[in-house]
């Protein structure tokens, strides 16, 4: 199967007098981080396979400003946000889907007060919608007998109360969903949120991602699943630190669905 992805930009669609039903907000990680690019590709493969009419901003997309805001730089955040809102409103964007909970949280909860009002979905919610609408059927065979645990990203779970959509997707894979001791409302941060991704950790006897990975590994899972590129980096690093990368895979929800459907 040739790996040709169709990714139209908003500018191309508008020039052709067309409009997408949803804008895919790729985010900085999904655009530039090599590991997160694989998540972007997996999600686009699903969008292509299900015939969803979508577009991206391409070079017109800038960082949402989340890291600046979390680090306390409100001025930079507002500059980033206003620039993005101008672009989004010019294209009359109504619905946005993103694979990053940080982008999701910022676009959904912090853009409205600056004039950016959109329906914003995390990709786990969007994939669940596609399944509910009968546009996406998940072939579970590839994960039969696999033990999968889900790490709740902070800005998805405790930040926005999205707990069920990711788990519903995992249960469609025919694997065995096993929960960590600290999960859902009691979930433990991977250590990257709040702009911690971009700085050295404070002094202590253990990194947070090591603590979280140890908790996951006590379940002896085949797969640690997550729905956030920041969490992906931290958990993957934790698995490598424990030298378990040959036994335990870390995948995003989109990658699991794409693999299940042989996309």
GUVEX-972880 format. One record per residue: z, y, x of N, C-alpha, C in turn; chain; residue number from 1. Coordinates in Angstrom, 2 decimals. Each point is the difference from the previous one (the first is absolute). Layout:
% residues N
       nup    nnorth     neast      caup   canorth    caeast       cup    cnorth     ceast   kette    nr
         Z         Y         X         Z         Y         X         Z         Y         X       A   NUM
...
***
This chain:
% residues 263
       nup    nnorth     neast      caup   canorth    caeast       cup    cnorth     ceast   kette    nr
      0.00     -1.20      0.85      0.00      1.20     -0.85      0.00      1.24      0.89       A     1
     -0.94      0.93     -0.23     -0.05      1.21      0.83      1.11      0.95     -0.40       A     2
      0.64      0.56      1.00      1.17      0.83     -0.24     -0.42      1.47     -0.13       A     3
     -0.74      0.30     -1.07     -0.45      1.37     -0.22      0.86      0.62     -1.09       A     4
      0.72      1.05      0.35      0.88      0.65     -0.96     -0.68      1.25     -0.55       A     5
      0.06      0.14     -1.31     -0.54      1.21     -0.61      1.15      0.97     -0.23       A     6
     -0.05      1.13      0.73      1.07      1.01     -0.12     -0.63      1.38     -0.19       A     7
     -0.29      0.36     -1.25     -0.60      1.32     -0.24      1.04      1.13      0.14       A     8
     -0.46      1.16      0.42      0.90      1.16      0.06     -0.14      0.81     -1.29       A     9
      1.01      0.82     -0.27     -0.06      0.87     -1.18     -1.20      0.93      0.09       A    10
     -0.26      0.53      1.21     -1.13      0.92      0.20     -1.32     -0.66     -0.37       A    11
     -0.18     -1.27      0.44     -1.23     -0.74     -0.32     -0.13     -0.22     -1.50       A    12
      1.12     -0.38     -0.63     -0.03     -0.27     -1.44     -0.32      1.27     -0.79       A    13
      0.65      1.09      0.37     -0.22      1.27     -0.72     -1.46      0.45      0.18       A    14
     -0.53     -0.17      1.21     -1.39      0.39      0.28     -0.97     -0.79     -0.87       A    15
      0.40     -1.23     -0.32     -0.85     -0.86     -0.85      0.30      0.21     -1.48       A    16
      0.88      0.97     -0.29      0.35      0.29     -1.40      0.84     -1.08     -0.63       A    17
      0.78     -0.70      0.83      0.82     -1.12     -0.48      1.47      0.27      0.24       A    18
      0.85     -0.77     -0.69      1.46      0.16      0.19      0.65     -1.37      0.08       A    19
      0.94     -0.19      0.92      0.70     -1.29      0.07      1.11     -0.06     -1.04       A    20
      0.42     -1.22     -0.35      1.14     -0.11     -0.91      1.31      0.17      0.76       A    21
     -0.06     -0.23      1.31      1.23      0.13      0.81     -0.35      0.46      1.41       A    22
      0.87      0.84      0.56     -0.14      0.41      1.40      0.92     -0.88      0.83       A    23
     -0.55     -0.63      1.03      0.82     -0.79      0.92      0.45      0.91      1.13       A    24
      1.31      0.27      0.03      0.59      0.82      1.06      0.34     -0.94      1.16       A    25
     -0.73      0.11      1.09      0.13     -0.97      1.10      1.27      0.24      0.82       A    26
      0.31      1.26      0.27      1.20      0.31      0.79     -0.25     -0.09      1.50       A    27
      0.91      0.61      0.77     -0.17      0.04      1.46      0.04     -1.39      0.61       A    28
      0.98     -0.81     -0.40      0.12     -1.36      0.57     -1.24     -0.81     -0.33       A    29
     -0.40      0.01     -1.26     -1.17     -0.78     -0.43     -1.29      0.44      0.64       A    30
     -0.03      1.25      0.49     -1.21      0.52      0.65     -0.02     -0.24      1.51       A    31
      1.18      0.11      0.63      0.04      0.03      1.47      0.73     -1.15      0.67       A    32
      0.96     -0.60     -0.67      0.77     -1.09      0.61     -0.80     -1.30     -0.11       A    33
     -0.21     -0.67      1.12     -0.86     -1.19      0.00      0.49     -1.09     -0.96       A    34
      1.30     -0.21     -0.05      0.53     -1.04     -0.91     -0.17      0.43     -1.45       A    35
      0.30      1.26     -0.27     -0.09      0.49     -1.38     -1.44      0.09     -0.50       A    36
     -0.95      0.14      0.93     -1.42      0.03     -0.40     -0.38     -1.31     -0.70       A    37
      0.63     -1.09      0.43     -0.28     -1.31     -0.62      0.45     -0.01     -1.46       A    38
      1.09      0.72     -0.29      0.49      0.11     -1.39     -1.01      0.78     -0.82       A    39
     -0.49      1.11      0.58     -1.01      0.83     -0.67     -1.24     -0.83     -0.33       A    40
     -0.47     -0.78      0.99     -1.19     -0.82     -0.19      0.22     -1.05     -1.10       A    41
      1.17     -0.62      0.02      0.31     -1.03     -1.01      0.00      0.60     -1.40       A    42
      0.59      1.19     -0.13      0.06      0.65     -1.32     -1.40      0.40     -0.47       A    43
     -0.81      0.52      0.92     -1.38      0.39     -0.35     -0.81     -1.23     -0.41       A    44
      0.21     -1.13      0.69     -0.70     -1.24     -0.38      0.32     -0.38     -1.45       A    45
      1.28      0.16     -0.37      0.40     -0.31     -1.39     -0.66      0.97     -0.97       A    46
     -0.01      1.29      0.34     -0.62      1.01     -0.86     -1.49     -0.30     -0.17       A    47
     -0.66     -0.35      1.11     -1.43     -0.34     -0.06     -0.24     -1.23     -0.87       A    48
      0.83     -1.02      0.21     -0.18     -1.27     -0.73      0.26      0.14     -1.50       A    49
      0.88      0.91     -0.37      0.34      0.17     -1.42     -0.84      1.08     -0.68       A    50
     -0.87      0.63      0.78     -0.89      1.01     -0.58      0.68      1.30     -0.39       A    51
      1.13      0.30      0.62      0.70      1.26     -0.30     -0.81      1.16      0.58       A    52
     -0.19      1.02     -0.82     -0.73      1.19      0.44      1.00      0.92      0.69       A    53
     -0.05      0.04      1.31      0.97      0.79      0.75     -0.71      0.83      1.06       A    54
      0.73      0.96      0.56     -0.52      0.79      1.11      1.17      0.39      0.90       A    55
     -0.32      0.39      1.22      1.02      0.52      0.94     -0.38      1.44      0.35       A    56
      0.94      0.74      0.53     -0.31      1.37      0.43     -0.68      0.03      1.36       A    57
      0.19     -1.06      0.79     -0.59     -0.05      1.34      0.61      1.07      0.89       A    58
     -0.84      0.77      0.67      0.51      1.01      0.93      0.70      1.16     -0.72       A    59
     -0.14      0.07     -1.31      0.69      1.06     -0.76      1.46     -0.35     -0.29       A    60
      0.38     -1.25      0.30      1.40     -0.41     -0.22      0.84      0.38      1.21       A    61
      1.15      0.61     -0.26      0.94      0.35      1.06      1.32     -0.70     -0.29       A    62
      0.91     -0.04      0.97      1.32     -0.60     -0.22      0.67      0.66     -1.20       A    63
      0.70     -0.79     -0.81      0.67      0.56     -1.19      1.10      1.00      0.39       A    64
      0.48     -0.10      1.23      1.09      0.87      0.44      1.35     -0.69     -0.06       A    65
      0.00     -1.27     -0.40      1.28     -0.74     -0.11      0.82      0.02      1.29       A    66
     -0.57     -0.36      1.16      0.84     -0.02      1.21      0.60      1.37      0.32       A    67
     -0.80      1.06     -0.21      0.50      1.35      0.27      1.18      0.33     -0.91       A    68
     -0.13     -0.33     -1.28      1.07      0.30     -0.96      1.27     -0.79      0.33       A    69
     -0.17     -1.29      0.31      1.18     -0.83      0.31      0.68      0.47      1.28       A    70
     -0.78      0.57      0.91      0.58      0.48      1.26      0.58      1.41     -0.16       A    71
     -0.13      0.55     -1.21      0.62      1.31     -0.26     -0.92      1.19      0.16       A    72
     -1.30     -0.25      0.20     -0.94      1.12      0.18     -0.73      0.28     -1.32       A    73
      0.70      0.70     -0.87     -0.52      0.28     -1.35     -1.27      0.84      0.05       A    74
     -0.08      0.93      0.95     -1.17      0.88      0.11     -1.27     -0.81      0.26       A    75
      0.08     -0.90      1.00     -1.17     -0.84      0.32     -0.36     -0.88     -1.18       A    76
      1.03     -0.56     -0.66     -0.26     -0.84     -1.18     -0.80      0.78     -1.05       A    77
      0.45      1.21     -0.30     -0.66      0.77     -1.05     -1.43      0.38      0.39       A    78
     -0.21      0.28      1.29     -1.35      0.30      0.48     -0.92     -1.21     -0.21       A    79
      0.50     -1.19      0.39     -0.79     -1.24     -0.16     -0.28     -0.25     -1.48       A    80
      1.06      0.10     -0.79     -0.10     -0.31     -1.43     -0.97      0.95     -0.71       A    81
      0.11      1.29      0.26     -0.86      0.98     -0.67     -1.48     -0.24      0.33       A    82
     -0.25     -0.34      1.26     -1.38     -0.30      0.40     -0.55     -1.20     -0.75       A    83
      0.81     -1.05     -0.10     -0.44     -1.21     -0.72     -0.18      0.26     -1.49       A    84
      0.94      0.74     -0.58     -0.06      0.29     -1.44     -1.26      0.79     -0.34       A    85
     -0.35      0.93      0.89     -1.23      0.79     -0.20     -1.22     -0.92     -0.07       A    86
     -0.06     -0.95      0.92     -1.13     -0.94      0.04      0.01     -0.90     -1.24       A    87
      1.16     -0.57     -0.31      0.11     -0.91     -1.16     -0.35      0.70     -1.31       A    88
      0.51      1.22     -0.17     -0.26      0.73     -1.25     -1.46      0.44     -0.10       A    89
     -0.60      0.31      1.14     -1.41      0.38      0.00     -0.88     -1.16     -0.49       A    90
      0.42     -1.22      0.33     -0.73     -1.20     -0.45      0.47     -0.48     -1.37       A    91
      0.96      0.71     -0.58      0.56     -0.36     -1.32      0.52     -1.44     -0.02       A    92
      0.71     -0.35      1.07      0.57     -1.36      0.11      1.12     -0.17     -1.03       A    93
     -0.02     -1.14     -0.70      1.03     -0.27     -1.02      0.90     -1.17      0.41       A    94
     -0.61     -1.00      0.66      0.73     -1.23      0.29     -0.15     -0.36      1.48       A    95
      1.13     -0.28      0.65      0.00     -0.32      1.43      0.70     -1.34      0.22       A    96
     -0.55     -0.83      0.88      0.68     -1.23      0.42      0.12      0.03      1.52       A    97
      1.14     -0.45      0.52      0.20     -0.02      1.44      0.74     -1.26      0.43       A    98
     -0.25     -0.43      1.24      0.66     -1.21      0.54      1.28      0.38      0.75       A    99
      0.33      1.30      0.02      1.18      0.46      0.75      1.05      0.59     -0.95       A   100
      1.21     -0.57     -0.05      1.04      0.54     -0.87      0.42      1.43      0.34       A   101
     -0.18      0.39      1.27      0.36      1.37      0.40     -0.97      0.99     -0.64       A   102
     -1.30     -0.32      0.08     -1.02      0.83     -0.68      0.24     -0.04     -1.51       A   103
      0.25     -1.18     -0.52      0.24     -0.21     -1.43      1.14      0.90     -0.50       A   104
      1.12     -0.05      0.70      1.18      0.78     -0.40     -0.27      1.51      0.07       A   105
     -0.66      0.43      1.08     -0.25      1.43      0.19     -1.00      0.53     -1.02       A   106
     -1.10     -0.72     -0.20     -1.02      0.43     -0.96      0.56      0.00     -1.43       A   107
      0.80     -1.00     -0.30      0.52     -0.18     -1.36      1.13      0.97     -0.33       A   108
      0.94      0.15      0.94      1.22      0.74     -0.33      0.10      1.41      0.58       A   109
     -0.76      0.28      1.06      0.17      1.29      0.66     -1.20      0.94     -0.12       A   110
     -1.17     -0.56     -0.33     -1.17      0.87     -0.18      0.01      0.78     -1.32       A   111
      0.57     -0.57     -1.10     -0.05      0.73     -1.27      0.56      1.43      0.08       A   112
      1.10      0.18      0.72      0.59      1.34      0.04     -0.86      1.00      0.78       A   113
     -1.01     -0.53      0.72     -0.91      0.88      0.75     -1.37      0.10     -0.69       A   114
     -0.07     -0.57     -1.21     -1.25      0.11     -0.76     -0.90     -1.22      0.06       A   115
      0.52     -1.11      0.54     -0.80     -1.23      0.09      0.51     -1.05     -0.97       A   116
     -0.60     -0.07     -1.18      0.46     -0.95     -1.03     -1.00     -1.12     -0.19       A   117
      0.41     -1.20      0.42     -0.91     -1.16     -0.07      0.78     -1.23     -0.46       A   118
     -0.74     -0.97     -0.52      0.59     -1.32     -0.24     -0.09     -0.74      1.34       A   119
      1.15     -0.35      0.57     -0.01     -0.60      1.34      0.57     -1.43     -0.08       A   120
     -0.74     -0.94      0.58      0.41     -1.41     -0.02      0.07     -0.56      1.41       A   121
      0.99     -0.85      0.24      0.02     -0.79      1.22     -0.97     -1.16     -0.22       A   122
     -0.59     -0.51      1.06     -1.03     -1.04     -0.19      0.53     -1.26     -0.67       A   123
      1.31     -0.28      0.13      0.56     -1.17     -0.69     -0.09      0.19     -1.52       A   124
      0.25      1.23     -0.46     -0.09      0.30     -1.43     -1.46     -0.07     -0.47       A   125
     -0.90      0.53      0.84     -1.41      0.04     -0.36     -0.58     -1.42     -0.07       A   126
      0.37     -0.84      0.98     -0.47     -1.40     -0.01      0.53     -0.73     -1.23       A   127
      1.26      0.29     -0.37      0.59     -0.61     -1.20     -0.78      0.43     -1.25       A   128
     -0.41      1.28     -0.03     -0.80      0.50     -1.12     -1.33     -0.74     -0.09       A   129
     -0.64     -0.21      1.16     -1.29     -0.72      0.02      0.16     -1.42     -0.53       A   130
      1.12     -0.64      0.34      0.26     -1.35     -0.49      0.21      0.03     -1.51       A   131
      0.82      0.97     -0.46      0.28      0.12     -1.44     -1.27      0.27     -0.81       A   132
     -0.94      0.75      0.61     -1.26      0.34     -0.69     -1.03     -1.12      0.10       A   133
      0.35     -1.07      0.74     -0.93     -1.12      0.14     -1.10      0.24      1.02       A   134
      0.13      1.07      0.80     -1.03      0.29      1.00      0.24     -0.74      1.31       A   135
      1.24     -0.42      0.21      0.35     -0.70      1.24      0.75     -1.29     -0.32       A   136
     -0.53     -1.11      0.47      0.69     -1.29     -0.14      0.39     -0.44      1.40       A   137
      1.24     -0.43      0.15      0.48     -0.38      1.33     -0.06     -1.51      0.16       A   138
     -0.76     -0.45      1.01     -0.06     -1.43      0.30      1.19     -0.33      0.90       A   139
      0.92     -0.80     -0.49      1.25     -0.20      0.74     -0.01     -1.09      1.06       A   140
     -1.01     -0.83      0.02     -0.01     -1.20      0.84      0.35      0.20      1.47       A   141
     -0.46      1.10      0.58      0.18      0.23      1.44      1.47      0.07      0.41       A   142
      0.87      0.32     -0.94      1.41      0.20      0.35      0.92     -1.04     -0.64       A   143
     -0.58     -1.06     -0.50      0.80     -1.05     -0.64      0.99     -0.59      1.01       A   144
      1.26     -0.05     -0.40      1.02     -0.58      0.89      0.51      0.96      1.06       A   145
     -0.54      1.22      0.04      0.46      0.99      0.99      1.24      0.73     -0.53       A   146
      0.91      0.25      0.91      1.21      0.75     -0.37     -0.23      1.48      0.37       A   147
      0.08      0.87     -1.01     -0.29      1.43      0.21      1.22      0.83     -0.40       A   148
      0.41      0.91      0.87      1.06      0.94     -0.38     -0.58      1.40      0.01       A   149
      0.48      0.86     -0.91     -0.54      1.35     -0.10      1.03      1.03      0.45       A   150
     -0.45      0.85      0.93      0.85      1.11      0.46     -0.34      1.23     -0.83       A   151
      0.99      0.53     -0.72     -0.21      1.18     -0.84     -0.10      1.28      0.84       A   152
     -1.16      0.68      0.01     -0.06      1.30      0.67      0.90      1.00     -0.75       A   153
      0.72      0.82      0.75      0.97      0.93     -0.62     -0.64      0.92     -1.04       A   154
     -1.14      0.59      0.36     -0.60      0.99     -0.89     -0.70     -0.63     -1.19       A   155
     -0.19     -1.30      0.04     -0.57     -0.71     -1.13      1.12     -0.49     -0.92       A   156
      0.99     -0.67      0.61      1.10     -0.58     -0.77      1.02      1.03     -0.44       A   157
      0.96      0.26      0.86      1.08      0.90     -0.40     -0.48      1.41     -0.31       A   158
     -1.08      0.42      0.66     -0.52      1.35     -0.25     -0.71      0.15     -1.33       A   159
     -0.66     -1.07     -0.46     -0.82      0.12     -1.22      0.15     -1.16     -0.98       A   160
      0.99     -0.86      0.23      0.29     -1.11     -0.93     -1.17     -0.96     -0.22       A   161
     -0.82     -0.19      1.01     -1.10     -0.98     -0.12      0.45     -1.28      0.71       A   162
      0.46     -0.95     -0.77      0.50     -1.27      0.55     -0.81     -1.20     -0.50       A   163
     -0.45      0.08     -1.25     -0.60     -1.18     -0.62     -1.46     -0.22      0.36       A   164
     -0.79      1.09      0.08     -1.44     -0.17      0.28     -0.26     -0.81      1.28       A   165
      0.67      0.33      1.12     -0.25     -0.80      1.22      0.38     -1.46     -0.17       A   166
      1.10     -0.25     -0.70      0.46     -1.38     -0.18     -0.89     -0.78     -0.96       A   167
     -0.51      0.69     -1.02     -0.94     -0.65     -0.92     -1.25     -0.45      0.74       A   168
     -0.47      0.85      0.93     -1.19     -0.35      0.79      0.27     -1.23      0.87       A   169
      1.16     -0.02      0.64      0.35     -1.13      0.88      0.11     -1.29     -0.80       A   170
      0.56      0.09     -1.21      0.16     -1.20     -0.83     -1.34     -0.57     -0.45       A   171
     -1.03      0.86     -0.06     -1.34     -0.48     -0.38     -0.64     -0.82      1.13       A   172
      0.58      0.06      1.19     -0.59     -0.69      1.16      0.37     -1.48      0.08       A   173
      0.84     -0.46     -0.91      0.46     -1.41      0.01      0.92     -0.31      1.18       A   174
      0.45      1.02      0.70      0.98     -0.23      1.08      1.39      0.02     -0.60       A   175
      0.98     -0.21      0.86      1.39      0.05     -0.47      0.60      1.34      0.44       A   176
      0.33      0.85     -0.99      0.59      1.30      0.32      1.50     -0.17      0.24       A   177
      0.44      0.32      1.21      1.43     -0.09      0.32      0.51      1.40      0.32       A   178
      1.16      0.34     -0.56      0.52      1.36      0.17      1.03      0.08      1.13       A   179
     -0.08      1.10      0.73      1.00      0.27      1.03      1.30      0.41     -0.68       A   180
      1.10     -0.11      0.75      1.31      0.37     -0.54     -0.02      1.45     -0.48       A   181
     -0.57      0.87      0.83     -0.12      1.41     -0.40     -1.43      0.24     -0.48       A   182
     -0.17      0.08     -1.31     -1.32      0.22     -0.57      0.10      0.90     -1.23       A   183
     -1.14      0.40     -0.49     -0.10      0.88     -1.17      0.89      1.24      0.19       A   184
      0.89      0.30     -0.95      0.79      1.24      0.09      0.95      0.00      1.19       A   185
      0.22     -1.17      0.56      0.90     -0.13      1.16     -0.78     -0.24      1.29       A   186
     -1.30      0.29     -0.04     -0.87     -0.26      1.16      0.42      0.77      1.25       A   187
     -0.37     -0.53      1.15      0.33      0.67      1.27     -1.28      0.60      0.59       A   188
      0.10      1.24      0.45     -1.13      0.71      0.61     -0.47     -0.77      1.25       A   189
     -1.32      0.10      0.27     -0.54     -0.65      1.20      0.31      0.82      1.25       A   190
      0.42      1.25     -0.21      0.34      0.87      1.12     -1.02      1.09      0.29       A   191
     -1.10      0.04     -0.78     -1.05      0.98      0.30     -0.03      1.19     -0.94       A   192
      0.65     -0.11     -1.15     -0.06      1.08     -1.00      0.72      1.26      0.46       A   193
     -0.21      1.08     -0.77      0.66      1.27      0.33     -0.44      0.56      1.33       A   194
     -1.26     -0.26      0.38     -0.60      0.47      1.26      0.59     -0.69      1.23       A   195
      0.81     -1.05     -0.19      0.56     -0.75      1.13     -1.09     -0.75      0.77       A   196
     -1.14     -0.20     -0.67     -1.14     -0.69      0.62     -0.44      0.72      1.28       A   197
      0.23      1.31      0.02     -0.59      0.82      1.06      1.01      0.46      1.06       A   198
      1.16     -0.62      0.04      0.99      0.40      0.99      0.75     -1.21      0.52       A   199
      0.70      0.20      1.11      0.82     -1.08      0.54      1.24     -0.17     -0.89       A   200
      0.49     -1.23     -0.07      1.19     -0.26     -0.83      1.25      0.58      0.64       A   201
      1.00      0.28     -0.85      1.29      0.44      0.52      0.69     -1.16      0.71       A   202
      1.04      0.32      0.76      0.72     -1.04      0.74      0.67     -0.97     -0.97       A   203
     -0.02     -1.26      0.39      0.63     -1.04     -0.82     -0.18     -1.32      0.70       A   204
      0.48     -1.08     -0.62     -0.13     -1.29      0.69     -1.20     -0.82     -0.49       A   205
     -0.72      0.53     -1.00     -1.16     -0.74     -0.52     -0.92      0.94     -0.78       A   206
     -1.31     -0.22      0.14     -0.96      0.77     -0.79      0.02     -0.51     -1.45       A   207
     -0.27      0.90     -0.95      0.03     -0.40     -1.41     -1.05     -1.06     -0.30       A   208
     -1.20      0.14      0.61     -1.04     -0.99     -0.29      0.38     -1.40      0.48       A   209
      0.80     -0.06      1.06      0.48     -1.29      0.50      0.96     -0.63     -1.02       A   210
      0.89      0.83     -0.52      0.97     -0.44     -1.01     -0.74     -0.53     -1.24       A   211
     -1.00      0.76     -0.44     -0.73     -0.38     -1.21     -0.82     -1.28      0.23       A   212
     -0.62     -0.09      1.15     -0.81     -1.20      0.31      0.88     -1.24      0.08       A   213
      1.18      0.15      0.61      0.94     -1.14      0.08      0.35     -0.49     -1.39       A   214
      0.21      0.95     -0.90      0.35     -0.36     -1.38     -1.13     -0.78     -0.67       A   215
     -1.23      0.42      0.26     -1.16     -0.71     -0.56     -0.13     -1.39      0.61       A   216
      0.21     -0.09      1.31     -0.19     -1.28      0.70      1.04     -1.05     -0.37       A   217
      1.16      0.43     -0.51      1.00     -1.00     -0.42     -0.53     -0.86     -1.15       A   218
     -1.02      0.51     -0.71     -0.59     -0.75     -1.12     -1.08     -0.98      0.46       A   219
     -0.28      0.00      1.31     -1.11     -0.78      0.58     -1.30      0.14     -0.82       A   220
     -0.47      1.24     -0.18     -1.22      0.20     -0.79     -1.25     -0.30      0.83       A   221
     -1.09     -0.30     -0.70     -1.31     -0.10      0.67     -0.60      1.39      0.11       A   222
      0.32      0.83     -1.01     -0.58      1.34     -0.07      1.07      1.02     -0.40       A   223
      0.02      1.13      0.71      0.78      1.15     -0.46     -1.03      0.98     -0.55       A   224
      0.11      0.30     -1.30     -0.96      0.90     -0.64      0.62      1.38     -0.17       A   225
     -0.85      1.02      0.08      0.46      1.35     -0.28     -1.13      0.80     -0.61       A   226
      0.29      1.24     -0.36     -1.02      0.83     -0.63     -0.02      1.38      0.61       A   227
      0.23      0.07      1.33      0.11      1.29      0.68     -0.42     -0.14      1.46       A   228
     -0.87      0.88      0.49     -0.43     -0.11      1.40      1.12      0.25      1.01       A   229
      0.97      0.85     -0.36      1.14      0.24      0.90      0.83     -1.28      0.12       A   230
      0.30     -0.60     -1.16      0.78     -1.25     -0.01     -0.76     -1.09      0.78       A   231
     -1.32     -0.01     -0.16     -0.83     -0.99      0.69      0.22      0.08      1.51       A   232
     -0.01      1.22      0.54      0.21      0.20      1.44      1.38     -0.49      0.42       A   233
      1.02      0.41     -0.74      1.39     -0.30      0.38      0.32     -1.50     -0.10       A   234
     -0.45     -0.62     -1.09      0.29     -1.44     -0.19     -0.80     -0.84      1.00       A   235
     -1.26      0.39      0.24     -0.83     -0.72      0.99      0.65      0.07      1.38       A   236
      0.49      1.19      0.37      0.69      0.16      1.28      1.25     -0.87      0.05       A   237
      0.71     -0.07     -1.11      1.22     -0.82     -0.08     -0.30     -1.48      0.19       A   238
     -1.09     -0.46     -0.63     -0.41     -1.41      0.12     -0.39     -0.32      1.44       A   239
     -0.71      0.94      0.65     -0.39     -0.20      1.41      1.23     -0.04      0.89       A   240
      0.96      0.87     -0.28      1.24      0.06      0.78      0.74     -1.33     -0.05       A   241
     -0.06     -0.64     -1.17      0.66     -1.30     -0.19     -0.91     -1.17      0.43       A   242
     -1.19      0.36      0.50     -0.99     -1.00      0.46     -0.32     -1.04     -1.09       A   243
     -0.19      0.50     -1.22     -0.32     -0.88     -1.13     -1.41      0.23     -0.53       A   244
     -0.80      0.80      0.75     -1.32      0.36     -0.53     -0.93     -1.19     -0.20       A   245
      0.29     -1.12      0.66     -0.83     -1.20     -0.19      0.35     -0.74     -1.28       A   246
      1.22      0.26     -0.51      0.46     -0.73     -1.19      0.03      0.86     -1.26       A   247
      0.19      1.32      0.18      0.17      0.89     -1.16     -1.07      1.10      0.02       A   248
     -0.75      0.09     -1.08     -1.00      1.07     -0.14      0.56      1.16     -0.81       A   249
     -0.42      1.22      0.35      0.38      1.17     -0.79     -1.27      0.55     -0.63       A   250
     -0.03      0.02     -1.34     -1.20      0.45     -0.71      0.33      1.04     -1.06       A   251
     -0.97      0.85     -0.27      0.10      0.92     -1.13     -0.45     -0.73     -1.26       A   252
      0.45      0.47     -1.15     -0.36     -0.62     -1.28     -1.52     -0.07     -0.18       A   253
     -0.70      1.07      0.39     -1.47      0.02     -0.15     -0.64     -1.08      0.85       A   254
      0.55     -0.22      1.20     -0.55     -1.04      0.88      0.20     -1.38     -0.60       A   255
      1.15     -0.22     -0.62      0.29     -1.30     -0.62     -0.97     -0.28     -1.15       A   256
     -0.22      1.02     -0.85     -0.93     -0.16     -1.13     -1.42     -0.22      0.51       A   257
     -0.41      0.77      1.00     -1.36     -0.15      0.56     -0.20     -1.38      0.62       A   258
      1.03     -0.47      0.74     -0.09     -1.34      0.60     -0.07     -1.08     -1.07       A   259
      0.84      0.15     -1.03      0.04     -1.00     -1.08     -1.37     -0.12     -0.67       A   260
     -0.69      1.13     -0.14     -1.29      0.01     -0.66     -1.17     -0.11      0.97       A   261
      0.34     -0.32      1.27     -1.02     -0.24      1.02     -0.95      1.21      0.16       A   262
      0.58      1.19     -0.01     -0.81      1.22      0.13     -0.10      0.43      1.46       A   263
***
